[in-house]
């Protein structure tokens, strides 16, 4: 699975959009980009994933560049409860069991009032 | 909706003692994963089971063992505990064929070894 690089920390004002970048320059054609977050000491929570196209769900949007070497997770209206460590993970979809996830250092997002 | 249940939530043990952590996956999920997260660290994969058979093994010490039972719940057994085993232990579960949706983590067991 390809490695990812994320800024160690970011902050955002409540109500504003939080844009979290991730570099994955060694990603291969059949590897997906996943985003998880971990609110202090809780279990990691799945947010969104994508392969090539931009994706949106009720939690966030995922923008993947055309060359797929980087992506951005967008929380459109950040709230204080979005304060967490956000992990960008690149992994192969093997079509069956998921296999292990490699958590990198992640980005500590702090949303301030 | 049912989630992944872990027990106990907190556990305090002395050095050299044994601990057993339990994980009850989401109903009908057939794969269970165990992760360890030390203080200030990122989650590290320990081991996984698919249909009651070990499917992958990470950096799990030989002092640890795990299994998945016929009802799909899993137990992580830790013997000869060391101070460095103090960590959060997360269990996650997934359903084969639904890989694209990631998997669901439990709330974790906080193990403190004193």
Interface residues (C-beta under 8 A of the other chain):
Chain A: X32 X34 X36 X38 X41 X42 X43 X44 X45 X46 X49 X87 X93 X94 X95 X96 X97 X98 X99 X100 X101 X102 X103 X104 X105 X106
Chain B: X4 X31 X33 X42 X43 X44 X45 X48 X50 X55 X56 X58 X88 X90 X92 X94 X96 X97 X99 X100 X101 X102 X103 X104 X105 X106 X107 X108 X110
